[in-house]
Amino acid sequence: MRLLLYNMRYGTGHQNGYHLPVPFAGFFKKTTINLQRIINFIGSINPDIIALVEVDSGSYRADNFCQAQAIAEKLGYNFVVESKYSNDSFALMVPVLKQQSNALLTRQGIEEYRFHYFEQGVKRLIIQTDLRAIAVFIVHLSLKYRHRQNQLERLHSLIEETDKEVIIAGDFNTFWGSRELSLFLAATGLKNANVANSPSHPSHSPHRQIDFILHSSGIRIDNFYIPDVRLSDHSPLVCDFSCILT
């Protein structure tokens, strides 16, 4: 099976005057053209499962249409999408912010999905999607180190509650390096699919490993690579895997 992880920056693009005419102006521009480029890229990769971070679920940027739904309808996927902010977050009262979401798309049947929430951080959503053989968790961890460590503790407890093989995919914001995850990996037994610790951010000149695909021991990684794609400030991660029969 093939998994694609992509922080797509709400389809707003990257470089080429992104911060002009004022800082962060790119976040408020229309996304129709760049979203089609992203759809074309995803189609060329042909993944079985897509973990998307920073998806616009219906603001004016995306012509009031959910980007995850647009990708699903054009390429033939089932999808789950939800705002990355908790129900009591001030962000849900702010236009544009309230449509900032994460999503999972898959060609498999979805057995069950659940939305969990971290207790700390602004971006609190955890999407858990149970497929036939695996449970996939999608996360976007906090910019604050202390919050990230508490969030990892919450993830550990969720992993302990599932009897399926596990994949955790997302933007971990590990600005101190992958060593931030050392204790978490030791406690959970999960492994990093990116065994070479290749960087994925920023996409035009990668030097940070902040996007991760972590997996349990019953999953074998058959191939892993990071395409040179610059439709977002993050490069996408592509992982081919299979479940080990016991």
C-alpha positions, 0 to 999 in steps of 0.5 A, a space after each residue: 500500500 502507498 501512503 502520502 503525507 502532505 502538509 499542503 498549506 491550505 493550497 496557498 502555494 509557496 515562494 514567488 511573492 508569498 509574503 507580498 505585498 504584506 507579510 503572510 499575504 499568501 495565506 489569504 489568496 485564492 487557491 483554485 489554481 494551486 489546488 489543481 496542481 496538488 490534485 495532479 501531483 496526487 494523481 501521479 503518485 496514486 496513493 492508497 491513503 492520503 494524510 493531509 495537514 493544513 486543508 481548507 475545508 470551505 473558506 473563500 480561499 477555496 471558493 467555499 468548497 472543501 479541498 479534501 472533498 474536491 480531491 476525493 471527488 476528482 480522484 475517487 477517495 473516501 474522506 474524513 475532514 475536521 477543523 484542527 481546533 477544539 470546540 472551545 477554541 476562539 479560532 472557530 469564531 474567526 472566518 478562514 481560521 475555522 475552516 483550517 483543517 486536517 483530513 484523511 482520504 483512502 480508497 479502502 473502506 473506513 471502519 470507524 473514525 474518531 476525533 480526539 483532542 490534545 489538552 494543550 496547544 492551539 492545533 489540538 485535533 487528532 484524527 483516528 481512522 480505523 481501516 481493515 488492518 491498521 489505525 491511522 492517526 493524523 496530527 499537527 503538533 504544537 509550535 511549543 516544545 513543552 506542549 509537543 511533549 504533552 501531546 506525545 504523551 496523549 498519543 501514547 495513551 491512544 496507541 495503547 487503546 488500539 489493537 490494530 497496527 498503527 501509523 501516525 502521520 503528520 507535521 510534528 514541528 520538531 524544531 529541536 530535531 528528531 531526537 525530540 521523539 526518542 522517548 516517545 518511540 522507545 515507549 511506543 515501539 514505533 519506528 520512523 519510516 524515514 530511516 535516513 532522517 531526510 529533511 522535508 522543510 522548507 520544500 525549496 531548500 529542505 534542512 528540517 525533518 518535521 514531517 513524520 510517518 511513524 509505524 508499529 512493528 507489524 508494518 514493513 516499509 517497502 519504500 520511502 522517498 520525498 519528492 521534489 515538489 514545491 506546491 507548499 512550504 513542506 515537501 510531501 512524504 511517500 511511503 510504500 508499506 505492507 502489513 506483516 502477517 503473524 
